[in-house]
Amino acid sequence: MIYISKRLYSFLLFSAILPLFFTCGNNPTDDKDSPKWEALGYGDRIASRLVMADPYLYVCGAIDGLWRKNVRQEDADWEYLGLADTSGLQVTWRGVHNLVVYYDNPDWLMVAYSDGISYKVFRSLDGGQSWARADSGVSSPGNIQLFLQYPDRVLGAGLLIYSTQDFGNHWEIVANGRQQVNIFANHPIAKHICWMGGSTAFMEGFLLNSADSGRTWKKIDLQQVNPGGGIHSIAFNAADPDIVYLGTGLVLKSTDGGQSWIRMPINNMVYDVGALVTDPRNTQHLWAGSFLQGKAFWETWDAGHSWQLVVVPGADSLVVYDMVWDEVEEALYVATPNDIFQFTPE
């Protein structure tokens, strides 16, 4: 029998725990097989929406304006591109809320900007050095809130749905829209299939679906599974366009293109979902970002049937505003009130 003194036992126990203490904080672990969190230095500025346009990660910062960071360049600083709100009103519904970067020219940028009453469209043709209005043809008050880009045109969603074939020189109406649009996205492979969702004036959720690249739309009935609350996010199964996930007060899933929906999981442990992302390497693996403090970041490995809480640095007070996947780094960018983090999954 080997005898170990209490002092030696305490030292060995402390030596075993000490590495865990450091790797559970804000610093990323060196273990290649473990998830890693890295703060990108954006700070506590508002980050209402993230847009990935290689090599830049763009941040629509509401009243804090538009920002970007070259995530391919080591130690790159955040670059301010203007459009901060100068009214002095500290309200998140003002300012920059969405961005589209032109396919053929990364210096062409277009944003949806709210003055607190209506939305306006601004465009830059020099990488954000200067901006000009770009909402000719949009009815007054202009209400393009989100963009969806195709090779031959850009769609703008709001009270009406608009299309522009010259990157904002002129817009024309293509369909009716809805009150407050929170999501506007198409399937990553079957791009002619697109979805739009948000909230009505009565704070009820709405969802629309198009099978012809946004030219015509049909209403999807969610009342039986989502009697109240807005639709905040959407995620797709890249291998099967009929499998769709919605982030609402809960996570909803359809396996038949929106004809029927179920709540995932059945015990409803994931609440107030504002962001959903499917892992493109594994369609059974998804992440959910929540507005619920302390329970902000979840993942599932079985297509939504069960979820596990993932610890985020500073998780006791954090919520998740938005998330976007980086195909090159195979990492997820996660926007929180404290910072924007790069999460490299295992």
C-alpha positions as CSV (number, residue, x, y, z in Angstrom):
1,M,0.0,0.0,0.0
2,I,1.4,3.4,-1.0
3,Y,0.9,6.2,1.5
4,I,0.4,9.8,0.1
5,S,0.4,12.7,2.6
6,K,-2.4,15.1,2.7
7,R,-0.1,17.9,1.5
8,L,1.1,15.9,-1.5
9,Y,-2.5,14.8,-2.3
10,S,-3.6,18.4,-2.2
11,F,-0.8,19.4,-4.5
12,L,-1.5,16.6,-7.0
13,L,-5.2,17.5,-7.0
14,F,-4.5,21.2,-7.5
15,S,-2.1,20.3,-10.4
16,A,-4.8,18.3,-12.0
17,I,-7.5,21.0,-11.7
18,L,-5.3,24.0,-12.6
19,P,-5.2,23.4,-16.3
20,L,-9.0,23.0,-16.4
21,F,-9.4,26.3,-14.6
22,F,-7.5,28.1,-17.4
23,T,-9.1,26.3,-20.3
24,C,-12.7,27.0,-19.0
25,G,-12.2,30.8,-19.1
26,N,-12.2,33.2,-22.0
27,N,-8.9,31.8,-23.4
28,P,-9.3,29.2,-26.1
29,T,-7.9,25.7,-25.3
30,D,-4.9,24.3,-27.2
31,D,-6.5,20.9,-27.6
32,K,-7.3,20.6,-31.3
33,D,-10.1,18.2,-30.6
34,S,-12.0,20.5,-28.2
35,P,-14.2,23.5,-29.1
36,K,-12.4,26.8,-28.9
37,W,-13.7,30.3,-28.2
38,E,-11.8,33.4,-29.3
39,A,-13.0,37.0,-28.7
40,L,-12.5,39.1,-31.9
41,G,-12.1,42.4,-30.1
42,Y,-15.4,44.0,-31.3
43,G,-16.1,45.0,-27.8
44,D,-19.6,45.9,-26.5
45,R,-20.8,47.7,-29.6
46,I,-24.2,46.5,-30.9
47,A,-24.0,43.6,-33.3
48,S,-27.6,43.0,-34.6
49,R,-26.6,41.0,-37.7
50,L,-23.5,39.3,-39.1
51,V,-22.7,38.9,-42.8
52,M,-19.8,36.8,-44.1
53,A,-18.3,37.9,-47.4
54,D,-14.9,36.4,-47.7
55,P,-12.4,37.7,-46.5
56,Y,-14.5,40.0,-44.4
57,L,-16.8,39.5,-41.5
58,Y,-19.3,42.4,-41.6
59,V,-21.3,43.6,-38.6
60,C,-24.5,45.5,-38.9
61,G,-24.2,47.5,-35.7
62,A,-27.5,49.3,-35.6
63,I,-26.8,52.8,-34.1
64,D,-23.1,51.9,-34.0
65,G,-22.9,51.8,-37.8
66,L,-21.3,49.3,-40.1
67,W,-18.1,47.5,-39.3
68,R,-15.9,44.8,-40.8
69,K,-12.8,42.7,-40.0
70,N,-10.6,40.8,-42.4
71,V,-10.7,37.4,-40.7
72,R,-8.1,36.0,-43.1
73,Q,-5.5,38.5,-41.9
74,E,-3.9,37.7,-38.5
75,D,-4.3,40.6,-36.0
76,A,-6.4,42.6,-38.4
77,D,-8.3,45.5,-36.7
78,W,-12.0,46.3,-37.0
79,E,-12.7,48.9,-39.7
80,Y,-15.5,51.4,-39.3
81,L,-17.4,52.0,-42.6
82,G,-19.7,54.7,-41.4
83,L,-23.5,55.1,-41.0
84,A,-23.5,55.4,-37.2
85,D,-26.7,57.0,-35.9
86,T,-26.0,60.5,-34.6
87,S,-29.4,61.3,-33.0
88,G,-28.2,60.3,-29.6
89,L,-31.1,58.0,-29.1
90,Q,-29.9,54.7,-27.6
91,V,-32.4,52.4,-29.3
92,T,-31.5,49.3,-31.2
93,W,-34.2,49.6,-33.9
94,R,-32.4,52.6,-35.4
95,G,-29.3,52.5,-37.7
96,V,-27.8,49.7,-39.9
97,H,-29.7,46.4,-39.8
98,N,-28.8,44.5,-43.0
99,L,-26.1,44.4,-45.6
100,V,-25.6,42.8,-49.0
101,V,-22.2,42.7,-50.8
102,Y,-22.3,42.5,-54.6
103,Y,-21.3,39.2,-56.1
104,D,-19.0,40.6,-58.8
105,N,-17.5,43.5,-56.9
106,P,-16.8,43.4,-53.1
107,D,-16.5,47.2,-53.0
108,W,-20.2,47.5,-53.8
109,L,-22.1,47.5,-50.5
110,M,-25.8,48.1,-49.8
111,V,-27.4,48.5,-46.4
112,A,-30.9,48.7,-45.0
113,Y,-31.0,51.7,-42.5
114,S,-33.7,52.6,-40.1
115,D,-34.3,56.2,-38.9
116,G,-36.7,54.9,-36.3
117,I,-39.7,55.5,-38.4
118,S,-39.0,53.9,-41.7
119,Y,-36.2,52.1,-43.6
120,K,-33.9,53.6,-46.2
121,V,-31.4,52.0,-48.5
122,F,-27.9,53.3,-48.8
123,R,-25.2,52.2,-51.3
124,S,-21.5,52.5,-51.5
125,L,-19.4,51.8,-54.6
126,D,-16.0,52.3,-52.9
127,G,-15.9,49.9,-50.1
128,G,-17.8,52.1,-47.6
129,Q,-15.8,55.3,-48.0
130,S,-18.9,57.1,-49.2
131,W,-22.6,56.4,-49.2
132,A,-25.7,57.6,-51.1
133,R,-29.4,56.8,-51.1
134,A,-30.3,53.9,-53.4
135,D,-34.0,53.4,-53.0
136,S,-35.5,54.9,-56.1
137,G,-38.8,53.2,-56.8
138,V,-39.4,52.2,-53.2
139,S,-42.7,53.6,-51.9
140,S,-42.7,56.2,-49.2
141,P,-42.1,55.4,-46.4
142,G,-39.4,53.1,-47.7
143,N,-39.5,49.8,-45.9
144,I,-36.8,47.5,-47.3
145,Q,-35.5,45.8,-44.2
146,L,-33.6,42.7,-45.5
147,F,-31.9,41.7,-48.7
148,L,-31.6,38.4,-50.6
149,Q,-29.1,38.3,-53.5
150,Y,-29.3,36.3,-56.7
151,P,-26.7,36.5,-59.6
152,D,-29.0,38.6,-61.7
153,R,-30.8,40.7,-59.0
154,V,-31.3,41.6,-55.4
155,L,-34.6,41.3,-53.5
156,G,-35.6,43.6,-50.8
157,A,-38.2,42.6,-48.2
158,G,-40.5,44.8,-46.1
159,L,-44.2,45.8,-46.4
160,L,-43.7,45.1,-50.1
161,I,-41.1,42.8,-51.8
162,Y,-38.9,44.7,-54.3
163,S,-36.3,43.6,-56.9
164,T,-33.4,45.5,-58.4
165,Q,-31.3,44.4,-61.3
166,D,-28.8,47.3,-61.1
167,F,-27.8,47.0,-57.4
168,G,-30.1,49.7,-56.1
169,N,-30.3,52.2,-59.0
170,H,-34.0,51.4,-59.3
171,W,-36.4,49.0,-57.5
172,E,-39.6,47.6,-58.6
173,I,-42.4,45.8,-56.7
174,V,-42.7,42.0,-57.3
175,A,-45.0,40.9,-54.4
176,N,-46.7,41.9,-51.2
177,G,-44.6,41.6,-48.0
178,R,-45.3,41.9,-44.3
179,Q,-44.9,44.2,-41.3
180,Q,-41.6,43.3,-39.6
181,V,-39.2,41.0,-41.5
182,N,-36.6,39.2,-39.4
183,I,-35.5,36.5,-41.8
184,F,-35.1,36.4,-45.6
185,A,-33.1,33.5,-46.8
186,N,-32.9,30.8,-49.6
187,H,-31.8,27.2,-49.5
188,P,-28.0,26.8,-49.9
189,I,-28.4,24.4,-52.8
190,A,-31.9,24.8,-54.2
191,K,-31.6,28.6,-54.3
192,H,-35.0,29.1,-56.0
193,I,-36.6,28.0,-52.7
194,C,-36.7,31.0,-50.3
195,W,-38.4,31.9,-47.1
196,M,-39.4,35.1,-45.3
197,G,-40.6,35.4,-41.7
198,G,-41.1,37.9,-38.9
199,S,-43.7,39.6,-36.8
200,T,-47.1,41.3,-37.6
201,A,-48.2,44.5,-36.0
202,F,-50.0,42.4,-33.4
203,M,-46.7,40.6,-32.5
204,E,-47.8,37.4,-34.2
205,G,-45.4,35.3,-36.2
206,F,-45.7,35.0,-40.0
207,L,-43.9,32.8,-42.5
208,L,-43.9,33.0,-46.3
209,N,-42.4,30.6,-48.8
210,S,-41.5,31.0,-52.5
211,A,-40.5,28.2,-55.0
212,D,-39.7,30.6,-57.8
213,S,-36.9,32.8,-56.5
214,G,-39.2,35.2,-54.8
215,R,-41.5,36.1,-57.6
216,T,-44.6,34.6,-55.9
217,W,-45.2,33.7,-52.3
218,K,-47.6,31.6,-50.2
219,K,-48.4,31.9,-46.5
220,I,-47.4,29.1,-44.2
221,D,-49.8,28.4,-41.3
222,L,-48.0,28.0,-38.0
223,Q,-50.9,28.7,-35.6
224,Q,-51.1,25.1,-34.2
225,V,-47.5,25.0,-33.2
226,N,-46.6,28.7,-32.7
227,P,-49.7,30.6,-31.5
228,G,-47.7,33.7,-30.7
229,G,-44.3,35.3,-31.1
230,G,-42.2,36.3,-34.1
231,I,-40.1,34.1,-36.5
232,H,-36.5,35.2,-35.9
233,S,-34.3,32.7,-37.8
234,I,-34.2,29.8,-40.2
235,A,-31.8,26.9,-40.9
236,F,-31.9,24.4,-43.8
237,N,-30.8,20.9,-44.4
238,A,-28.5,21.2,-47.4
239,A,-29.2,17.7,-48.6
240,D,-33.0,17.9,-48.4
241,P,-34.8,21.2,-49.1
242,D,-38.0,19.9,-47.5
243,I,-36.3,19.9,-44.0
244,V,-36.5,23.3,-42.5
245,Y,-35.9,24.6,-38.9
246,L,-37.4,27.9,-37.5
247,G,-36.2,29.8,-34.5
248,T,-39.1,31.3,-32.6
249,G,-40.0,31.2,-28.9
250,L,-39.0,27.5,-29.6
251,V,-37.4,25.5,-32.4
252,L,-39.8,24.3,-35.0
253,K,-39.0,21.7,-37.6
254,S,-40.7,20.7,-40.9
255,T,-39.8,17.6,-43.0
256,D,-42.3,18.3,-45.8
257,G,-41.4,21.8,-47.0
258,G,-43.6,23.6,-44.4
259,Q,-46.8,21.7,-44.8
260,S,-46.6,20.5,-41.2
261,W,-44.4,21.4,-38.2
262,I,-43.4,19.9,-34.9
263,R,-41.7,21.5,-31.8
264,M,-38.1,20.4,-31.2
265,P,-37.4,19.0,-28.7
266,I,-40.7,17.8,-27.3
267,N,-39.7,19.0,-23.7
268,N,-39.1,22.5,-25.1
269,M,-35.9,23.1,-23.3
270,V,-34.5,25.6,-25.9
271,Y,-36.3,29.0,-25.7
272,D,-36.3,32.4,-27.4
273,V,-34.2,31.3,-30.3
274,G,-32.9,34.2,-32.3
275,A,-30.3,32.4,-34.5
276,L,-30.1,29.0,-36.1
277,V,-27.2,27.6,-38.1
278,T,-26.8,24.1,-39.6
279,D,-23.3,22.6,-39.7
280,P,-22.6,22.2,-43.5
281,R,-20.3,19.2,-42.7
282,N,-23.1,17.3,-40.9
283,T,-26.8,18.1,-41.5
284,Q,-27.7,16.4,-38.2
285,H,-25.7,19.0,-36.3
286,L,-27.1,22.5,-35.6
287,W,-26.5,25.4,-33.3
288,A,-29.1,27.6,-31.7
289,G,-28.5,31.0,-30.2
290,S,-31.0,32.2,-27.6
291,F,-32.0,35.6,-26.1
292,L,-32.3,33.8,-22.7
293,Q,-29.5,34.9,-20.4
294,G,-27.3,32.2,-19.2
295,K,-28.7,29.7,-21.6
296,A,-27.6,31.4,-24.8
297,F,-25.9,28.7,-26.9
298,W,-27.2,25.2,-27.7
299,E,-26.3,22.4,-30.1
300,T,-27.9,19.2,-31.4
301,W,-26.3,16.2,-33.0
302,D,-29.6,14.4,-33.9
303,A,-31.4,17.0,-36.1
304,G,-33.1,18.7,-33.2
305,H,-34.5,15.8,-31.2
306,S,-32.2,16.6,-28.2
307,W,-30.1,19.7,-27.4
308,Q,-27.1,20.3,-25.1
309,L,-26.2,23.6,-23.6
310,V,-22.7,24.8,-24.7
311,V,-20.8,27.1,-22.3
312,V,-20.0,30.5,-23.8
313,P,-17.4,32.8,-22.1
314,G,-19.3,35.0,-19.7
315,A,-22.4,32.9,-20.2
316,D,-24.1,34.0,-16.9
317,S,-25.1,37.3,-18.6
318,L,-24.8,36.7,-22.3
319,V,-27.4,36.3,-25.0
320,V,-26.8,35.5,-28.6
321,Y,-27.9,38.1,-31.2
322,D,-26.8,36.4,-34.4
323,M,-24.5,33.7,-35.8
324,V,-22.9,33.0,-39.2
325,W,-20.7,30.1,-40.6
326,D,-17.3,30.6,-42.1
327,E,-16.6,27.9,-44.7
328,V,-12.9,28.6,-44.9
329,E,-12.1,28.5,-41.2
330,E,-14.9,26.0,-40.5
331,A,-15.9,28.1,-37.6
332,L,-19.0,29.9,-36.3
333,Y,-19.0,33.6,-35.5
334,V,-21.3,34.4,-32.6
335,A,-22.5,37.9,-31.8
336,T,-23.1,38.7,-28.1
337,P,-23.4,41.9,-26.0
338,N,-19.8,41.4,-24.8
339,D,-18.0,40.7,-28.0
340,I,-18.1,38.7,-31.2
341,F,-16.6,35.3,-30.7
342,Q,-15.1,32.8,-33.2
343,F,-16.3,29.4,-32.1
344,T,-14.3,26.5,-33.6
345,P,-16.3,23.3,-33.0
346,E,-14.7,20.0,-32.3
